[in-house]
Amino acid sequence: MADRRAWQESFDRSPSRGVPFETMSGIPLDPVYGPDAAELPGQWPYTRGPYASMYRSRLWTMRQFAGFGTAEDTNQRFKELLRSGGNGLSTAFDMPTLLGRDSDDPLAKGEVGRAGVAVDTLADMETLFAGVDLGAVTTSMTINSPAAVVMAMYVAVADKAGVGRDRLGGTIQNDILKEYQAQKEYVFPPRPSVRLVTDLVRFATAELPRWHPISISGYHIREAGSTAAQELAFTLANGFAYVEAAMAAGLAVDEFAPRLSFFFNAHIDFFEEIAKYRAARRIYARWMREHYGAADPRSTMLRFHTQTAGVSLTAQQPEVNLARVAIEALAGVLGGTQSLHTDSYDEALALPTEKAARLALRTQQVIAEETGVVHVADPLGGSWLVEELTDELERQAEAVFAHLLEAGSGSMLEGVFASIDDNWFCAEIADAAYRFQSKIAAGAWVQVGVNGYTEGDDGQTPILYIDPAVEERQLQKLAAVKQARDDEAVRRCLARLAAEAADPTVNLMPALVEAANAYVTVGEAMHALESVFGTWVERSVA
């Protein structure tokens, strides 16, 4: 039952952005609508939003994803996005870095700086954030298997700059379970990988009070071809698995849960996406309270970042992607997101150009400043369609949870491990992707410019060109760092890292921070861990 008095008190305590909360014609708007008995935003189970005042107090963080070439190149793009009004940085790393390999690794040839920024050592991290006040800007880093290694470098940069660890705000993805299910950027087997995740959670709980040590990601699950219901269910199941792992490592749920965050896709089916976010909050609130004993309201409050769907972008008539991104971003806002990245219209062709990235940011600013949708919390709440979709997505998610609990003999963590081992997740996603692609092939689902309305597909769009010289410059920088560093210190750090990896009771983060300060490379640190943990090869999907 809604508690109007409690909601009003919470709303009154919230700061106001001070803009006129009215329609363009001057009609005043209440902060929330619905009958007296209706759920209210900011109240458990948070279906209508995590905060009483929602965007009346504060807009979502406009966090644009950027990363290409060398650290110097990406540093310039960061500063351009901040000048354009962005208020959060989100870092894309290149494929070698994502897989824990250095730029001079033979397998990295041709991939350095291509799909993101190359980061090999602390020197790259120092350059990447040169001139950026890490105590004033929140940072997101999309990296998983080497997440602990890269996070150690970020902490070392802040330490050197005199920025207190208690001031560092942001998120590192650090969601390894979805890698085995969808994105495939894993190195070690699942169990030692989850140990690294929990080590970072423990470290952040103790030393980084403003940092989100995991961003549990459904985005890549959806990009791999899942349905909205699968994205919702697999993501929350992974989240519950991490909760169980952290509790098993000795943390009380209310110590760490308030800083868990989530990352969802904003796809093109408008109402289904809005319902997905509402269902996610409701499921999470109930499970955290009833299954894991969370008592702190913040522990039951799901907060999430949203990114528009890269897989929905088309190389044909790429300017049409501007419309897709705007619709998807609007779904994220109406669904109550806490931060948002809007894809650039040219991303189906290459990394975004500066102009395209600015247009993507402007799309968010138009939604925030011109549409009026930010004046009212959950404006589609009460819609018969949205409420039914919310309920149905919740029902489908609970069916997935039941399957995983059975596979894990009552443990979500063990159920997720078992379903990774037998490749159940991959098979489910593959089937969903096949069904959807079959609809496109049959014309049952029209993609504008692809299987319908194809006139004009022959246009040329300028793309961002990555000069092959980028790789050579990065190799020269890495060689110079290796030449200048203390080799004996590197040897000691790697020996410590391997020794402590062999003891599951030791938190590896202090050793990784020490290694970062000695300019140990990402690849060297990962190799030391690999010597203890081994590597992972998945089963094929039957």
C-alpha positions as CSV (number, residue, x, y, z in Angstrom):
1,M,0.0,0.0,0.0
2,A,1.4,3.4,-1.0
3,D,2.4,5.7,1.9
4,R,1.6,9.2,0.6
5,R,2.8,10.9,3.7
6,A,6.2,9.2,3.6
7,W,6.5,9.9,-0.2
8,Q,5.7,13.6,0.4
9,E,8.3,13.8,3.1
10,S,10.9,12.2,0.9
11,F,9.9,14.4,-2.0
12,D,10.1,17.6,0.1
13,R,13.7,16.7,1.2
14,S,14.8,16.3,-2.4
15,P,16.4,19.3,-4.1
16,S,14.6,20.8,-7.1
17,R,16.3,21.7,-10.4
18,G,14.3,24.9,-10.3
19,V,12.8,24.8,-13.8
20,P,9.1,25.3,-14.5
21,F,7.4,21.9,-14.2
22,E,4.7,22.6,-16.6
23,T,3.7,21.9,-20.2
24,M,4.8,24.2,-23.1
25,S,1.4,25.9,-22.8
26,G,1.9,26.5,-19.1
27,I,-0.3,23.8,-17.6
28,P,1.3,22.9,-14.2
29,L,2.3,19.2,-13.7
30,D,2.3,17.2,-10.5
31,P,5.4,15.2,-9.8
32,V,3.5,11.9,-9.9
33,Y,0.1,10.7,-11.1
34,G,-2.1,7.8,-10.0
35,P,-4.8,6.9,-7.5
36,D,-4.1,7.2,-3.8
37,A,-3.5,3.4,-3.6
38,A,-1.0,3.4,-6.5
39,E,2.6,2.6,-6.0
40,L,4.8,5.7,-5.7
41,P,8.3,6.3,-6.9
42,G,11.0,6.1,-4.2
43,Q,9.0,3.4,-2.3
44,W,9.6,-0.3,-2.2
45,P,9.4,-2.2,-4.6
46,Y,10.4,0.8,-6.7
47,T,8.5,-0.2,-9.8
48,R,7.9,3.5,-10.6
49,G,11.5,4.6,-9.9
50,P,14.1,4.5,-7.2
51,Y,13.7,8.1,-6.0
52,A,10.6,10.1,-4.9
53,S,11.4,13.1,-7.1
54,M,13.2,11.4,-10.0
55,Y,14.3,13.9,-12.6
56,R,12.7,16.9,-10.9
57,S,15.7,16.7,-8.6
58,R,18.5,15.6,-11.0
59,L,18.7,14.5,-14.6
60,W,20.3,11.3,-15.5
61,T,24.1,11.3,-16.1
62,M,24.8,11.8,-19.7
63,R,27.7,9.4,-20.1
64,Q,29.0,9.1,-23.6
65,F,31.1,6.0,-24.5
66,A,34.5,7.0,-26.0
67,G,37.7,5.3,-26.8
68,F,39.9,4.9,-29.8
69,G,43.6,4.9,-30.9
70,T,46.1,5.9,-28.2
71,A,45.4,7.4,-24.8
72,E,46.2,10.8,-26.2
73,D,43.5,10.5,-28.9
74,T,40.9,9.4,-26.4
75,N,41.8,12.1,-23.9
76,Q,41.1,14.7,-26.5
77,R,37.6,13.1,-27.2
78,F,36.9,13.0,-23.4
79,K,37.6,16.8,-23.2
80,E,35.4,17.5,-26.2
81,L,32.5,15.6,-24.7
82,L,32.9,17.4,-21.4
83,R,33.0,20.8,-23.2
84,S,29.8,19.8,-25.1
85,G,27.9,19.3,-21.8
86,G,28.5,15.6,-20.9
87,N,29.0,15.0,-17.2
88,G,30.4,11.5,-17.1
89,L,33.2,9.7,-19.0
90,S,32.8,6.2,-20.2
91,T,35.8,4.4,-21.5
92,A,35.9,1.8,-24.4
93,F,39.1,-0.3,-24.5
94,D,40.5,-2.0,-27.5
95,M,40.2,-5.7,-28.0
96,P,43.7,-6.6,-26.9
97,T,43.2,-4.8,-23.6
98,L,39.7,-6.4,-23.1
99,L,41.4,-9.8,-23.4
100,G,44.2,-8.9,-21.1
101,R,46.9,-8.8,-23.8
102,D,49.5,-6.1,-24.4
103,S,49.9,-4.2,-27.6
104,D,53.1,-6.0,-28.4
105,D,51.5,-9.4,-28.1
106,P,51.6,-11.2,-31.5
107,L,47.9,-11.8,-31.3
108,A,47.2,-8.0,-30.9
109,K,48.6,-7.2,-34.3
110,G,46.1,-5.2,-36.3
111,E,43.8,-4.6,-33.4
112,V,45.6,-2.0,-31.4
113,G,43.4,1.1,-30.8
114,R,40.8,-0.1,-33.3
115,A,37.7,-0.8,-31.3
116,G,38.7,1.3,-28.3
117,V,41.7,2.8,-26.6
118,A,44.9,0.8,-26.0
119,V,45.9,0.7,-22.3
120,D,49.1,-1.4,-21.5
121,T,50.5,0.3,-18.4
122,L,49.9,3.0,-15.8
123,A,51.6,5.4,-18.2
124,D,48.6,5.0,-20.6
125,M,46.1,5.5,-17.8
126,E,47.9,8.6,-16.7
127,T,47.7,10.0,-20.2
128,L,44.1,8.9,-20.7
129,F,42.9,11.1,-17.8
130,A,45.5,13.9,-18.0
131,G,43.8,17.2,-17.2
132,V,40.6,15.5,-15.9
133,D,39.8,16.0,-12.2
134,L,39.0,12.5,-11.1
135,G,37.4,13.8,-8.0
136,A,34.9,15.9,-9.9
137,V,34.0,13.7,-12.9
138,T,32.5,10.2,-12.6
139,T,34.1,7.6,-14.8
140,S,32.8,4.3,-16.2
141,M,35.1,1.6,-17.6
142,T,33.7,-1.2,-19.7
143,I,36.1,-4.0,-19.1
144,N,35.6,-7.4,-17.5
145,S,38.3,-10.2,-17.3
146,P,41.2,-7.7,-16.7
147,A,38.8,-5.4,-14.7
148,A,40.7,-5.7,-11.4
149,V,44.1,-5.0,-13.2
150,V,42.7,-1.9,-14.9
151,M,40.9,-0.6,-11.8
152,A,44.2,-0.9,-9.9
153,M,45.8,1.4,-12.5
154,Y,42.9,3.9,-12.1
155,V,43.4,3.9,-8.3
156,A,47.1,4.4,-8.8
157,V,46.5,7.4,-11.1
158,A,44.2,9.0,-8.5
159,D,46.7,8.4,-5.8
160,K,49.5,10.1,-7.8
161,A,47.2,13.0,-8.5
162,G,46.4,13.5,-4.8
163,V,42.7,12.6,-5.3
164,G,41.5,10.8,-2.2
165,R,40.1,7.3,-2.8
166,D,37.0,8.4,-1.0
167,R,36.4,11.0,-3.8
168,L,36.5,8.6,-6.7
169,G,33.1,8.2,-8.3
170,G,32.1,5.9,-11.1
171,T,31.7,2.3,-12.2
172,I,33.7,-0.5,-13.6
173,Q,31.8,-3.2,-15.4
174,N,33.6,-6.2,-13.8
175,D,30.8,-8.5,-14.9
176,I,32.5,-11.7,-15.9
177,L,29.5,-14.0,-15.8
178,K,27.9,-12.4,-18.8
179,E,31.1,-12.9,-20.7
180,Y,30.6,-16.7,-20.7
181,Q,27.0,-16.2,-21.7
182,A,27.3,-13.6,-24.4
183,Q,30.3,-11.5,-25.1
184,K,33.1,-14.1,-24.8
185,E,35.8,-11.8,-23.5
186,Y,36.9,-14.2,-20.8
187,V,40.4,-15.6,-19.9
188,F,40.2,-17.6,-16.7
189,P,37.6,-20.2,-15.7
190,P,34.4,-18.9,-14.1
191,R,35.2,-19.7,-10.4
192,P,38.6,-17.9,-10.1
193,S,37.1,-15.1,-12.3
194,V,34.3,-14.6,-9.8
195,R,37.0,-14.5,-7.0
196,L,38.5,-11.5,-8.8
197,V,35.1,-9.8,-8.9
198,T,34.5,-10.3,-5.2
199,D,38.1,-9.1,-4.4
200,L,37.3,-5.8,-6.1
201,V,33.9,-5.6,-4.4
202,R,35.6,-6.1,-1.0
203,F,38.3,-3.5,-1.9
204,A,35.8,-1.0,-3.0
205,T,33.6,-1.6,0.1
206,A,36.6,-0.8,2.3
207,E,38.3,2.0,0.4
208,L,36.1,3.4,-2.4
209,P,32.8,4.5,-0.9
210,R,31.6,6.3,-4.0
211,W,32.6,3.6,-6.5
212,H,30.3,1.0,-8.1
213,P,32.5,-2.2,-8.3
214,I,30.2,-4.1,-10.6
215,S,27.9,-3.0,-13.4
216,I,25.9,-6.1,-14.0
217,S,25.3,-6.0,-17.7
218,G,22.3,-7.2,-19.7
219,Y,23.4,-5.0,-22.6
220,H,25.7,-7.6,-24.2
221,I,23.3,-10.4,-23.6
222,R,20.7,-8.4,-25.6
223,E,23.3,-7.5,-28.3
224,A,24.0,-11.2,-28.7
225,G,20.4,-11.8,-29.7
226,S,18.4,-12.5,-26.5
227,T,14.8,-11.4,-26.0
228,A,14.0,-8.6,-23.5
229,A,12.8,-11.2,-21.0
230,Q,16.0,-13.2,-21.3
231,E,18.1,-10.0,-20.9
232,L,16.1,-9.1,-17.8
233,A,16.3,-12.6,-16.3
234,F,19.9,-13.5,-17.1
235,T,21.1,-10.1,-15.8
236,L,19.3,-10.3,-12.5
237,A,20.3,-13.9,-12.0
238,N,23.9,-12.9,-12.5
239,G,23.4,-10.1,-10.0
240,F,22.0,-12.5,-7.4
241,A,25.0,-14.8,-8.1
242,Y,27.4,-12.0,-7.3
243,V,25.4,-11.2,-4.1
244,E,25.8,-14.8,-3.0
245,A,29.5,-14.8,-3.9
246,A,30.2,-11.6,-1.9
247,M,28.3,-12.9,1.1
248,A,30.2,-16.2,0.9
249,A,33.4,-14.0,1.0
250,G,32.4,-12.6,4.3
251,L,30.6,-9.4,3.4
252,A,27.2,-8.6,4.9
253,V,24.7,-7.8,2.2
254,D,24.0,-4.3,3.4
255,E,27.8,-3.5,3.3
256,F,28.1,-3.8,-0.5
257,A,24.7,-4.0,-2.1
258,P,23.9,-0.3,-2.1
259,R,26.7,0.2,-4.6
260,L,25.8,-2.6,-7.0
261,S,24.7,-1.2,-10.3
262,F,23.1,-2.6,-13.5
263,F,23.4,-1.9,-17.2
264,F,20.6,-2.5,-19.6
265,N,20.0,-2.2,-23.3
266,A,17.4,0.2,-24.7
267,H,16.1,-1.6,-27.8
268,I,13.6,-0.5,-30.3
269,D,10.4,-2.1,-29.0
270,F,9.4,1.0,-27.1
271,F,6.8,-0.2,-24.5
272,E,8.5,-3.5,-23.9
273,E,11.7,-1.8,-23.0
274,I,9.9,0.6,-20.5
275,A,8.2,-2.4,-18.9
276,K,11.5,-4.3,-18.7
277,Y,13.1,-1.6,-16.5
278,R,10.0,-1.4,-14.3
279,A,10.0,-5.2,-13.9
280,A,13.7,-5.2,-13.1
281,R,13.3,-2.8,-10.2
282,R,10.4,-4.7,-8.7
283,I,12.0,-8.2,-9.0
284,Y,15.3,-6.9,-7.6
285,A,13.7,-5.3,-4.6
286,R,11.7,-8.4,-3.7
287,W,14.6,-10.8,-4.1
288,M,17.1,-8.7,-2.2
289,R,14.7,-8.4,0.8
290,E,13.2,-11.9,0.8
291,H,16.0,-14.1,-0.4
292,Y,19.1,-12.2,0.8
293,G,17.8,-10.5,3.9
294,A,18.7,-6.9,2.9
295,A,17.4,-4.4,5.5
296,D,18.9,-1.2,4.1
297,P,16.4,0.3,1.6
298,R,19.4,1.2,-0.7
299,S,20.2,-2.5,-0.9
300,T,16.9,-3.2,-2.5
301,M,16.9,-0.3,-4.9
302,L,18.0,-1.2,-8.4
303,R,19.8,1.6,-10.2
304,F,21.0,1.3,-13.8
305,H,22.8,2.7,-16.8
306,T,21.2,2.4,-20.2
307,Q,22.7,2.3,-23.7
308,T,20.8,2.4,-26.9
309,A,21.0,-0.8,-28.9
310,G,24.0,-1.0,-31.1
311,V,22.6,-4.1,-32.8
312,S,19.6,-2.1,-33.9
313,L,21.7,0.3,-35.9
314,T,21.9,-0.3,-39.6
315,A,24.7,0.3,-42.1
316,Q,22.1,1.0,-44.7
317,Q,20.8,4.6,-44.6
318,P,22.7,5.3,-41.3
319,E,21.1,8.7,-40.8
320,V,17.9,6.8,-40.0
321,N,19.7,5.6,-36.9
322,L,19.3,9.1,-35.4
323,A,15.5,8.3,-35.1
324,R,16.2,4.9,-33.7
325,V,18.5,6.2,-31.0
326,A,16.1,9.0,-30.0
327,I,13.2,6.5,-29.6
328,E,15.4,4.1,-27.6
329,A,16.8,6.9,-25.4
330,L,13.3,8.1,-24.7
331,A,12.4,4.6,-23.6
332,G,15.3,4.6,-21.2
333,V,14.3,7.9,-19.7
334,L,10.6,6.9,-19.4
335,G,11.8,3.7,-17.7
336,G,13.7,5.7,-15.1
337,T,17.4,5.2,-16.0
338,Q,20.1,6.8,-13.8
339,S,22.6,7.3,-16.6
340,L,22.4,7.1,-20.4
341,H,24.6,6.6,-23.4
342,T,23.2,7.3,-26.8
343,D,24.9,5.5,-29.8
344,S,26.1,7.6,-32.7
345,Y,24.4,7.1,-36.0
346,D,27.6,6.0,-37.8
347,E,28.5,3.2,-35.4
348,A,27.3,0.4,-37.7
349,L,30.1,1.5,-40.0
350,A,33.0,2.4,-37.7
351,L,33.9,4.1,-34.4
352,P,31.9,7.3,-34.1
353,T,33.1,10.5,-35.6
354,E,33.3,13.6,-33.3
355,K,30.3,15.2,-35.0
356,A,28.2,12.0,-34.7
357,A,29.1,11.7,-31.0
358,R,28.1,15.3,-30.4
359,L,24.7,14.6,-32.1
360,A,24.2,11.6,-29.9
361,L,24.8,13.7,-26.8
362,R,22.5,16.4,-28.2
363,T,19.7,13.8,-28.5
364,Q,19.8,13.3,-24.8
365,Q,19.8,17.0,-24.2
366,V,16.7,17.5,-26.4
367,I,14.9,14.8,-24.4
368,A,16.0,16.5,-21.1
369,E,15.3,20.1,-22.0
370,E,12.6,20.2,-24.6
371,T,10.2,17.2,-24.3
372,G,8.9,17.7,-20.8
373,V,9.0,14.0,-20.0
374,V,11.3,14.6,-17.1
375,H,8.7,16.6,-15.1
376,V,6.7,13.6,-14.0
377,A,7.9,10.3,-12.5
378,D,6.9,7.2,-14.4
379,P,4.5,9.0,-16.7
380,L,3.4,5.7,-18.3
381,G,2.6,4.0,-15.0
382,G,-1.0,2.9,-15.0
383,S,-1.1,2.3,-18.8
384,W,-2.9,-1.0,-19.2
385,L,-0.3,-2.1,-21.8
386,V,2.7,-1.1,-19.8
387,E,1.4,-2.7,-16.6
388,E,0.5,-6.0,-18.4
389,L,4.0,-6.1,-20.1
390,T,5.7,-5.4,-16.8
391,D,3.8,-8.3,-15.1
392,E,4.5,-10.7,-18.0
393,L,8.2,-9.9,-18.2
394,E,8.3,-10.6,-14.4
395,R,6.6,-13.9,-14.9
396,Q,9.0,-15.0,-17.6
397,A,12.0,-13.9,-15.5
398,E,10.8,-15.9,-12.5
399,A,10.6,-19.0,-14.7
400,V,14.3,-18.6,-15.6
401,F,15.2,-18.2,-11.9
402,A,13.4,-21.4,-11.1
403,H,15.4,-23.3,-13.7
404,L,18.7,-21.9,-12.4
405,L,17.9,-22.6,-8.8
406,E,17.0,-26.2,-9.7
407,A,20.3,-26.5,-11.6
408,G,22.2,-25.1,-8.6
409,S,20.4,-27.1,-5.9
410,G,18.9,-23.9,-4.4
411,S,21.9,-21.6,-5.1
412,M,21.7,-19.0,-7.8
413,L,25.5,-18.8,-8.0
414,E,25.9,-22.6,-8.5
415,G,23.0,-22.6,-10.9
416,V,24.7,-19.9,-13.0
417,F,28.0,-21.9,-12.9
418,A,26.2,-25.1,-13.9
419,S,24.4,-23.4,-16.8
420,I,27.6,-21.9,-18.1
421,D,29.3,-25.3,-17.9
422,D,26.6,-26.9,-20.1
423,N,26.2,-23.8,-22.3
424,W,22.5,-23.4,-21.5
425,F,22.7,-19.6,-21.7
426,C,24.4,-19.6,-25.1
427,A,21.8,-22.0,-26.5
428,E,18.9,-20.0,-25.2
429,I,20.3,-16.8,-26.7
430,A,21.2,-18.5,-30.0
431,D,17.6,-19.8,-30.4
432,A,16.2,-16.3,-29.7
433,A,18.5,-14.7,-32.2
434,Y,17.6,-17.3,-34.8
435,R,13.9,-16.7,-34.3
436,F,14.2,-12.9,-34.6
437,Q,16.4,-13.1,-37.7
438,S,14.0,-15.5,-39.3
439,K,11.3,-12.8,-38.8
440,I,13.4,-10.3,-40.7
441,A,14.2,-12.8,-43.5
442,A,10.5,-13.5,-43.9
443,G,9.5,-9.8,-43.8
444,A,7.5,-10.4,-40.6
445,W,9.6,-7.7,-38.9
446,V,10.5,-4.7,-41.1
447,Q,13.8,-3.0,-40.6
448,V,13.7,0.3,-42.4
449,G,16.4,0.4,-45.1
450,V,17.2,-3.3,-44.7
451,N,14.2,-5.3,-45.8
452,G,11.8,-2.4,-46.5
453,Y,12.0,1.2,-47.7
454,T,15.4,0.6,-49.2
455,E,15.5,3.6,-51.5
456,G,18.6,5.6,-50.8
457,D,20.8,2.9,-49.6
458,D,23.7,3.9,-51.8
459,G,24.7,7.1,-49.9
460,Q,28.2,7.6,-48.4
461,T,28.7,8.5,-44.8
462,P,32.1,9.9,-43.6
463,I,33.7,7.5,-41.0
464,L,36.4,7.7,-38.4
465,Y,39.7,6.4,-39.9
466,I,42.2,4.8,-37.5
467,D,45.6,5.4,-38.9
468,P,47.8,2.3,-38.9
469,A,50.5,4.5,-37.4
470,V,48.5,4.4,-34.1
471,E,49.7,0.9,-33.5
472,E,53.3,1.8,-34.1
473,R,53.1,4.8,-31.7
474,Q,51.6,2.6,-29.0
475,L,54.3,0.0,-29.5
476,Q,57.0,2.6,-29.2
477,K,55.4,4.0,-26.0
478,L,55.2,0.6,-24.5
479,A,58.8,-0.2,-25.3
480,A,59.9,3.1,-23.7
481,V,58.0,2.3,-20.5
482,K,59.5,-1.2,-20.3
483,Q,63.0,0.3,-20.8
484,A,62.6,2.9,-18.1
485,R,60.9,0.9,-15.3
486,D,62.6,-1.1,-12.5
487,D,62.8,-4.7,-13.8
488,E,63.5,-6.1,-10.3
489,A,60.4,-4.3,-8.9
490,V,58.4,-5.8,-11.8
491,R,59.7,-9.3,-11.0
492,R,58.8,-8.9,-7.3
493,C,55.3,-7.7,-8.0
494,L,54.6,-10.6,-10.4
495,A,55.9,-13.1,-8.0
496,R,53.7,-11.7,-5.2
497,L,50.7,-11.7,-7.5
498,A,51.1,-15.3,-8.4
499,A,51.7,-16.4,-4.8
500,E,48.7,-14.5,-3.5
501,A,46.5,-15.8,-6.4
502,A,47.2,-19.3,-5.1
503,D,45.7,-18.4,-1.7
504,P,41.9,-17.8,-2.1
505,T,41.7,-16.1,1.2
506,V,43.9,-13.1,0.1
507,N,42.4,-10.1,-1.6
508,L,44.4,-9.5,-4.8
509,M,43.7,-5.8,-5.2
510,P,46.6,-4.5,-3.0
511,A,49.1,-6.6,-5.0
512,L,47.5,-5.3,-8.3
513,V,47.8,-1.7,-7.1
514,E,51.5,-2.3,-6.2
515,A,52.0,-3.8,-9.7
516,A,50.4,-0.9,-11.4
517,N,52.7,1.5,-9.6
518,A,55.7,-0.5,-10.8
519,Y,54.4,-0.2,-14.4
520,V,53.6,-3.9,-14.8
521,T,51.7,-4.3,-18.0
522,V,48.1,-5.6,-18.2
523,G,49.4,-8.7,-20.1
524,E,52.1,-9.4,-17.5
525,A,49.6,-9.2,-14.6
526,M,47.1,-11.4,-16.5
527,H,49.8,-14.0,-17.3
528,A,50.8,-14.2,-13.6
529,L,47.2,-14.9,-12.7
530,E,46.8,-17.3,-15.6
531,S,49.7,-19.4,-14.3
532,V,47.6,-20.1,-11.2
533,F,44.0,-19.9,-12.5
534,G,44.4,-21.5,-16.0
535,T,42.2,-20.6,-19.0
536,W,38.7,-21.4,-20.1
537,V,37.4,-23.1,-23.2
538,E,33.6,-23.3,-23.5
539,R,31.6,-26.3,-24.8
540,S,30.1,-25.9,-28.2
541,V,26.4,-25.4,-28.5
542,A,24.8,-28.6,-29.7
